[in-house]
Amino acid sequence: MEKETVDSYIHQSKKLLFRTLNCCESQIIPFQNAHAMDSELLLKAITGLAGGLYNRGSTCGVVLGAALDLAMQADADLERWTPADEYAVLMQVSDYVKWFENKFEGCLCRDRTELDFQTIRGKVGLLIPQKARGCVKQSALSMKYLLTENLAGKPASKCPVYPHCATEVLRKVHGKTGIGDEGIEQLATVFDGGIGLSGGACGAVIGGLVALGFQHGYEHSKAEAFQMRDIFRTIPRKYARTANRFIDQFEAKYGSLECEGILQHKIQGFDDYVKQRDNCQPMIDWIAQRVAD
């Protein structure tokens, strides 16, 4: 891809972030445009992934969007997914997260912005030039990484078949309610282990928020021309109500939104994650039932 073309998508990413404050969208929409992809349903599903899981300060929405971009790229190149393919993409996401952490000294939104997006003051604080420049830079450099780095997946001679956190939540909700999408369920494997085994935002919680997005998310195709006064109204009320209730209940029960905090264990690679993953099944079942209800 020529430099001028890459620059145009980077500019689009920055413009989206400033206009909507949805850092996850700032990665997905330009990436889809660059690769002639289109998924209105995915954009609806990610309604609540900005601001570190619906403004709770967990893993940055830029990182979540980039992880989905890597999964979309793999999906476009594959006739069907195998466990080895899932492993390869998970390792790509792991590499990306390490790059992001090294570049910006961490992935947690609350640590980097020092703002509480649950308050109007915190949201307005993002418009402070220093804060805004930081987020715009992250969005732009992330998009550059996605469009210019060699994203070939790492080969895997073998990979165990194991349940994926976000994917399993989505499939359980799909089975209980009939609401879901098999393609997006497959993409969600990249959230394993707190985003590419990084220990960040819990994949099962992400699955719950995405499932709520299928039903109550923001529908871009029905949106009117964006006005700056709409910046706090891009989350539909039904989504806001259900997502807040779900996250409040989850934090009260499990004490953290991050994989490491929930497990109280620092993940040491893929094999360690698979071993620890068995401890998550009751939580996954609880999330799926709560979200389906």
C-alpha positions in Angstrom: 0.0 0.0 0.0 1.4 3.4 -1.0 2.4 5.9 1.6 -0.2 8.4 0.5 -2.9 5.8 0.8 -1.8 4.7 4.2 -1.7 8.3 5.3 -5.3 8.8 4.2 -6.5 6.0 6.4 -4.5 7.2 9.3 -6.1 10.6 8.9 -9.5 9.0 8.7 -8.7 7.2 12.0 -7.8 10.4 13.7 -10.8 12.2 12.4 -13.2 9.4 13.6 -11.7 9.5 17.1 -12.0 13.2 17.5 -15.5 13.2 16.0 -17.1 10.4 18.0 -14.7 9.6 20.9 -15.1 5.9 20.0 -11.6 4.6 19.9 -12.6 1.1 18.9 -14.4 2.4 15.8 -11.3 4.5 14.9 -9.5 1.3 14.2 -12.2 -0.8 12.6 -13.8 1.6 10.1 -10.6 2.7 8.3 -9.3 -0.9 8.3 -12.5 -2.1 6.7 -12.3 0.7 4.1 -8.7 -0.1 3.4 -9.5 -3.7 2.7 -12.8 -3.3 1.0 -14.6 -4.9 3.9 -18.0 -4.0 5.3 -19.8 -5.1 8.4 -22.5 -2.9 9.8 -23.4 -5.6 12.3 -19.8 -5.6 13.7 -19.9 -1.8 14.2 -23.2 -2.2 16.0 -21.8 -5.0 18.2 -18.8 -2.9 19.4 -20.9 0.0 20.6 -19.7 -0.5 24.2 -16.0 -1.3 23.7 -14.7 2.3 23.8 -13.2 3.8 26.9 -12.0 0.5 28.2 -15.2 -1.6 28.3 -18.0 0.9 28.2 -16.0 3.7 29.7 -14.7 1.6 32.7 -11.1 2.3 32.0 -10.0 -1.3 31.2 -8.1 -2.2 28.0 -8.0 0.7 25.5 -10.6 0.5 22.7 -7.9 1.1 20.2 -6.4 -2.2 21.2 -9.7 -4.0 21.1 -10.4 -2.6 17.6 -6.9 -3.6 16.4 -7.4 -7.1 17.7 -10.6 -7.4 15.7 -8.8 -6.0 12.6 -6.2 -8.7 12.8 -8.9 -11.3 13.1 -10.8 -9.8 10.1 -7.7 -9.9 8.0 -7.1 -13.6 8.8 -10.8 -14.4 8.2 -10.5 -12.8 4.7 -7.5 -15.1 3.9 -9.0 -18.3 5.3 -11.5 -20.7 3.8 -12.2 -22.1 7.2 -10.6 -21.6 10.7 -8.6 -24.4 12.3 -7.3 -24.4 15.9 -3.8 -23.7 14.4 -5.2 -20.6 12.7 -6.8 -19.4 15.9 -3.5 -19.8 17.7 -1.6 -17.9 14.9 -3.9 -14.9 15.1 -3.8 -15.0 18.9 0.0 -14.7 18.7 -0.4 -11.8 16.2 -2.6 -10.0 18.7 -0.1 -10.8 21.4 2.7 -9.2 19.4 0.5 -6.1 18.7 -0.3 -5.7 22.4 3.4 -5.9 23.3 4.1 -3.3 20.7 1.3 -1.0 22.1 2.5 -1.4 25.7 6.1 -0.6 24.8 5.0 2.4 22.7 2.5 3.9 25.2 3.6 2.4 28.5 0.5 0.3 29.0 -2.9 -0.7 27.6 -5.3 0.3 30.3 -7.3 3.4 29.5 -7.6 4.5 33.1 -3.8 4.5 33.6 -3.0 6.4 30.5 -5.8 9.1 30.5 -6.2 9.4 34.3 -9.8 10.2 33.5 -13.1 8.7 34.8 -15.3 8.4 31.7 -18.3 7.5 34.0 -18.6 11.2 34.7 -19.4 14.1 32.4 -16.2 15.8 33.7 -14.1 12.8 32.7 -15.6 12.7 29.2 -15.1 16.5 28.7 -11.6 16.0 30.1 -10.8 14.0 27.0 -11.1 17.2 25.0 -8.2 18.8 26.9 -5.6 19.2 24.1 -2.9 17.2 25.9 -5.3 14.3 26.5 -6.8 14.5 23.1 -3.4 14.5 21.4 -2.4 11.4 23.3 -5.5 9.4 22.2 -5.2 10.6 18.6 -1.6 9.6 18.5 -2.4 6.1 19.7 -5.1 5.7 17.2 -2.9 7.0 14.3 0.2 4.9 15.2 -1.9 1.8 15.7 -3.5 2.2 12.3 -0.1 2.7 10.8 1.1 -0.5 12.4 -1.9 -2.5 11.1 -1.5 -1.2 7.5 2.3 -1.4 7.2 3.6 -4.2 9.4 4.0 -7.8 8.1 0.9 -9.4 9.6 1.6 -13.0 8.5 0.5 -15.4 11.2 2.9 -17.6 13.0 2.6 -21.3 12.0 1.5 -23.8 14.6 2.2 -27.5 14.2 -0.5 -28.3 16.7 -2.9 -26.5 18.9 -5.3 -27.9 21.5 -9.0 -27.4 21.0 -10.3 -25.4 23.9 -13.3 -23.1 24.6 -12.7 -19.4 23.8 -13.9 -17.0 26.4 -15.7 -14.3 24.4 -16.7 -16.8 21.7 -18.3 -19.2 24.2 -20.3 -16.4 25.8 -21.5 -15.2 22.4 -22.5 -18.7 21.3 -24.3 -19.5 24.5 -26.3 -16.2 24.2 -26.9 -17.0 20.6 -28.3 -20.4 21.5 -30.5 -19.0 24.3 -31.9 -16.1 22.4 -31.3 -16.6 18.7 -29.4 -13.3 18.6 -25.9 -13.4 17.3 -23.6 -13.9 14.4 -21.3 -16.9 13.7 -18.7 -14.8 11.9 -18.3 -12.3 14.7 -18.2 -15.2 17.2 -15.2 -16.6 15.4 -13.4 -13.2 15.3 -13.9 -13.0 19.1 -11.3 -15.7 19.7 -8.6 -12.9 19.7 -9.9 -11.8 23.1 -8.7 -14.9 24.9 -6.6 -14.4 28.0 -7.4 -10.7 28.3 -6.6 -9.8 24.6 -3.9 -12.0 23.1 -3.0 -13.5 26.4 -2.0 -10.1 27.8 -4.1 -10.3 31.0 -6.1 -7.2 30.1 -9.9 -6.9 29.7 -11.7 -10.1 30.3 -12.7 -11.8 27.0 -15.9 -13.1 28.6 -17.0 -9.6 29.6 -16.2 -8.4 26.1 -18.4 -11.2 24.8 -21.2 -10.0 27.0 -20.9 -6.4 25.8 -20.8 -7.5 22.2 -23.9 -9.6 22.6 -25.7 -6.6 24.1 -24.5 -4.7 21.1 -26.2 -7.1 18.7 -29.5 -6.2 20.2 -29.2 -2.7 21.5 -26.1 -1.2 19.8 -25.7 2.0 17.7 -26.9 1.5 14.1 -24.7 3.6 11.8 -26.8 3.1 8.8 -29.7 4.9 10.5 -27.7 7.7 11.9 -28.1 11.2 10.8 -25.2 13.6 10.1 -23.1 13.8 13.2 -23.1 16.9 15.2 -20.6 17.7 18.0 -23.5 18.1 20.5 -24.3 14.4 19.9 -20.9 13.3 21.3 -22.5 11.9 24.5 -25.5 10.5 22.8 -24.0 7.9 20.5 -24.8 5.1 23.0 -28.5 4.1 22.8 -30.3 4.4 26.1 -31.3 0.7 26.1 -27.7 -0.3 25.6 -26.5 2.1 28.3 -29.0 0.8 30.8 -28.3 -2.9 30.2 -24.5 -2.6 29.8 -24.1 -0.6 33.0 -26.3 -3.1 35.0 -24.3 -6.0 33.6 -20.8 -4.5 34.3 -21.9 -3.3 37.8 -23.1 -6.8 38.7 -20.0 -8.4 37.2 -17.6 -6.2 39.2 -19.5 -6.8 42.4 -19.3 -10.5 41.9 -15.7 -10.9 40.5 -13.9 -7.8 41.7 -12.1 -6.9 38.5 -12.7 -6.4 34.7 -9.2 -7.7 33.8 -8.3 -11.3 33.2 -5.3 -11.1 35.6 -7.3 -9.6 38.3 -10.0 -12.2 38.1 -7.6 -15.1 38.0 -5.2 -13.5 40.4 -2.5 -15.0 38.2 -0.2 -13.5 35.6 -0.5 -15.5 32.4 2.8 -17.1 31.4 2.2 -18.0 27.8 -0.4 -20.1 25.9 -0.1 -23.4 27.8 -0.4 -21.6 31.1 -3.5 -19.8 29.8 -5.2 -23.0 28.6 -4.5 -24.5 32.1 -6.0 -21.5 33.9 -8.9 -21.2 31.5 -10.8 -24.1 33.2 -11.3 -21.9 36.2 -13.3 -19.5 34.1 -16.2 -21.8 33.1 -18.6 -20.9 35.9 -18.0 -17.2 35.2 -18.6 -17.7 31.5 -21.9 -19.5 32.2 -23.0 -16.7 34.6 -22.2 -14.0 32.0 -24.1 -15.8 29.2 -27.2 -16.3 31.4 -27.1 -12.8 32.7 -26.8 -11.2 29.3 -29.4 -13.5 27.7 -31.8 -12.6 30.5 
